[in-house]
Structures are given as structure tokens and as C-alpha cells.
Amino acid sequence: RVAMLATVGYFVAEQVPSPFGITGPANDQLQQMPAVAFVMLSSTIAAVEIRRAQIGWVEPDLGDWTKTLWKLRDNYYPGDVGFDPLGLKPTDAAGFASMQTRELQNGRLAMIGWAGMCAQELVNHRTIMETIDFYNKIYSGVNPYENCGGDGIIC
């Protein structure tokens, strides 16, 4: 789920104007965030992850921690934290298994897609859409460097 959100986030963050004036490739945007917004983002992520841990894991018994450390609750299914505001979770076992398989496959595809977008931005320091535009010019026979001014800066 995180990879799916990250993949969509790459496109949205680079195309939608930010309230903080953040611009450029998604790889470079986190360090442009104001400190207060970064603390709020980090706190929200921490709160969500702590809540997920409280729902899914057994509280450790410090007296006999080997039996309870890293143990999931018996009624917990990984990833099911009870958040389904649109009611998309199937109620029957076969439908749930099908939905789970699709989610896993899409999640894996999103991981590969996100890794590719991250690598591309690390290599050429352009946004995803700038890269698409660059290669559209190349494939249509237009020199993408003709308006650069010859100063050696990649445009």
C-alpha cells in the first residue's frame, strides 16, 4: 500500500502546486519542507504506525518476553487494521482472497515502478513529466538541447 501511494505521490507532488512552494523532482522535495510541516508529517506517520502495532501485535510481557515478543494477535490479519471507509473489503473468503492477491500483485508492481522513478530522478535530476517530454522530443526528431543557450547546463 505504501508503494502504491508513493507511486501516485511522485506524479501528484511534481504536478500539483505545493502550499509551501516545493518544486522540482520528488526526490528533492522532502528537504524543501519547512521544519514545522516535516515534524507534523513525521508525527502523523509515527502515530499511524504505533496504532497499527497496537492493533496487530501482542503487548510484550517483560517477565517472559520470549513468548510474546513479535507475536501477532490471534484475531489479526496482517494489513487489516479495520480502516475501510468505502466498504471495499469483501465479506466472503473467496472474494477476500481474490482482493488480497490483486493488492499484492499491484503492490509489487508499484514497488518496481517507484524504484524506477526514483532511480530515473537520481540519474537525470528531472521530474517524471520533464523526462517524458525530453524523450518525446528525441523520438519525434526534435533536438531537445536546441534552446539551451550553450552554457553546458542540461535544459
C-alpha positions as CSV (number, residue, x, y, z in Angstrom):
1,R,0.0,0.0,0.0
2,V,2.8,2.4,0.8
3,A,4.5,1.7,-2.6
4,M,1.2,2.4,-4.4
5,L,0.8,5.7,-2.5
6,A,4.4,6.6,-3.2
7,T,4.0,5.9,-6.9
8,V,0.9,8.2,-7.1
9,G,2.7,10.7,-4.9
10,Y,5.6,11.1,-7.3
11,F,3.2,12.3,-10.1
12,V,1.0,14.4,-7.8
13,A,3.8,16.1,-5.9
14,E,5.5,17.1,-9.1
15,Q,2.4,18.3,-10.9
16,V,0.2,19.9,-8.2
17,P,1.4,23.2,-6.7
18,S,2.5,22.9,-3.1
19,P,1.3,25.2,-0.4
20,F,5.0,25.5,0.8
21,G,6.4,26.4,-2.7
22,I,8.1,23.0,-3.0
23,T,9.1,22.3,-6.6
24,G,11.3,20.0,-8.7
25,P,11.8,16.3,-8.7
26,A,10.1,14.3,-6.0
27,N,13.4,13.0,-4.7
28,D,14.4,16.6,-3.8
29,Q,11.1,17.7,-2.2
30,L,11.4,16.4,1.3
31,Q,14.3,18.6,2.2
32,Q,12.4,21.6,0.9
33,M,9.7,21.2,3.5
34,P,9.5,23.7,6.4
35,A,10.6,22.2,9.7
36,V,7.1,22.5,11.2
37,A,5.5,20.7,8.3
38,F,8.2,18.0,8.5
39,V,7.6,17.4,12.2
40,M,3.8,17.2,11.6
41,L,4.3,14.7,8.8
42,S,6.7,12.6,10.9
43,S,4.4,12.7,13.9
44,T,1.4,11.6,11.8
45,I,3.4,8.7,10.3
46,A,4.6,7.7,13.8
47,A,1.0,7.8,15.2
48,V,-0.4,5.7,12.4
49,E,2.4,3.1,12.8
50,I,2.0,3.0,16.6
51,R,-1.7,2.4,16.2
52,R,-1.2,-0.3,13.7
53,A,1.3,-2.0,16.1
54,Q,-1.3,-1.8,18.9
55,I,-4.0,-3.4,16.7
56,G,-1.8,-6.2,15.4
57,W,0.7,-7.2,18.0
58,V,0.5,-8.7,21.5
59,E,1.9,-6.4,24.2
60,P,5.3,-7.8,25.3
61,D,5.4,-9.5,28.7
62,L,8.7,-8.2,30.1
63,G,8.7,-11.1,32.6
64,D,8.7,-13.7,29.9
65,W,9.4,-11.7,26.7
66,T,10.5,-14.8,24.6
67,K,6.8,-15.9,24.3
68,T,5.3,-12.5,23.5
69,L,7.9,-10.5,21.6
70,W,7.0,-10.1,17.9
71,K,3.8,-12.2,18.3
72,L,0.7,-11.2,16.3
73,R,-2.7,-11.3,17.9
74,D,-4.7,-14.4,17.0
75,N,-7.6,-12.4,15.5
76,Y,-5.3,-10.1,13.5
77,Y,-4.7,-10.5,9.8
78,P,-1.6,-8.5,8.5
79,G,-2.7,-5.3,6.9
80,D,-6.3,-5.4,8.2
81,V,-6.5,-2.5,10.7
82,G,-10.2,-2.0,10.4
83,F,-10.0,1.0,8.1
84,D,-12.3,0.6,5.2
85,P,-14.4,3.8,4.8
86,L,-15.6,2.9,1.3
87,G,-16.6,-0.7,2.2
88,L,-14.4,-2.3,-0.4
89,K,-13.3,-5.3,1.7
90,P,-15.2,-8.4,0.5
91,T,-17.1,-10.3,3.2
92,D,-16.7,-13.8,1.7
93,A,-13.4,-15.7,1.9
94,A,-13.1,-16.3,-1.9
95,G,-13.6,-12.6,-2.6
96,F,-11.2,-11.6,0.1
97,A,-8.5,-14.0,-1.2
98,S,-9.0,-12.5,-4.8
99,M,-8.8,-9.0,-3.5
100,Q,-5.7,-9.8,-1.4
101,T,-4.0,-11.4,-4.5
102,R,-4.7,-8.3,-6.6
103,E,-3.5,-6.0,-3.9
104,L,-0.2,-7.9,-3.5
105,Q,0.4,-8.0,-7.3
106,N,-0.4,-4.3,-7.7
107,G,1.8,-3.5,-4.7
108,R,4.7,-5.4,-6.2
109,L,4.3,-3.6,-9.5
110,A,4.1,-0.3,-7.6
111,M,7.4,-1.1,-5.8
112,I,9.1,-1.7,-9.2
113,G,7.6,1.4,-10.7
114,W,8.5,3.6,-7.7
115,A,12.1,2.2,-7.8
116,G,12.3,3.1,-11.5
117,M,11.0,6.6,-11.0
118,C,13.4,7.2,-8.0
119,A,16.4,5.9,-10.0
120,Q,15.5,8.0,-13.0
121,E,15.3,11.2,-10.9
122,L,18.6,10.4,-9.2
123,V,20.3,9.9,-12.6
124,N,19.0,12.9,-14.6
125,H,17.6,15.3,-11.9
126,R,14.4,15.9,-13.9
127,T,10.8,15.3,-12.9
128,I,8.9,12.4,-14.4
129,M,7.0,14.6,-16.9
130,E,10.1,16.5,-17.9
131,T,11.8,13.2,-18.7
132,I,8.8,12.1,-20.8
133,D,8.8,15.4,-22.6
134,F,12.5,15.1,-23.2
135,Y,12.2,11.6,-24.8
136,N,9.1,12.6,-26.8
137,K,11.3,15.3,-28.4
138,I,14.0,12.8,-29.2
139,Y,11.7,10.2,-30.7
140,S,9.9,12.8,-32.8
141,G,13.2,14.0,-34.3
142,V,13.5,17.3,-32.4
143,N,16.8,18.3,-30.7
144,P,15.9,18.7,-27.0
145,Y,19.0,20.8,-26.5
146,E,18.4,23.4,-29.2
147,N,17.1,26.1,-26.8
148,C,19.7,25.5,-24.0
149,G,21.9,28.5,-24.8
150,G,25.1,26.5,-25.0
151,D,26.1,27.2,-21.4
152,G,26.6,23.5,-20.6
153,I,23.5,23.3,-18.3
154,I,21.2,20.5,-19.1
155,C,17.9,22.1,-20.0
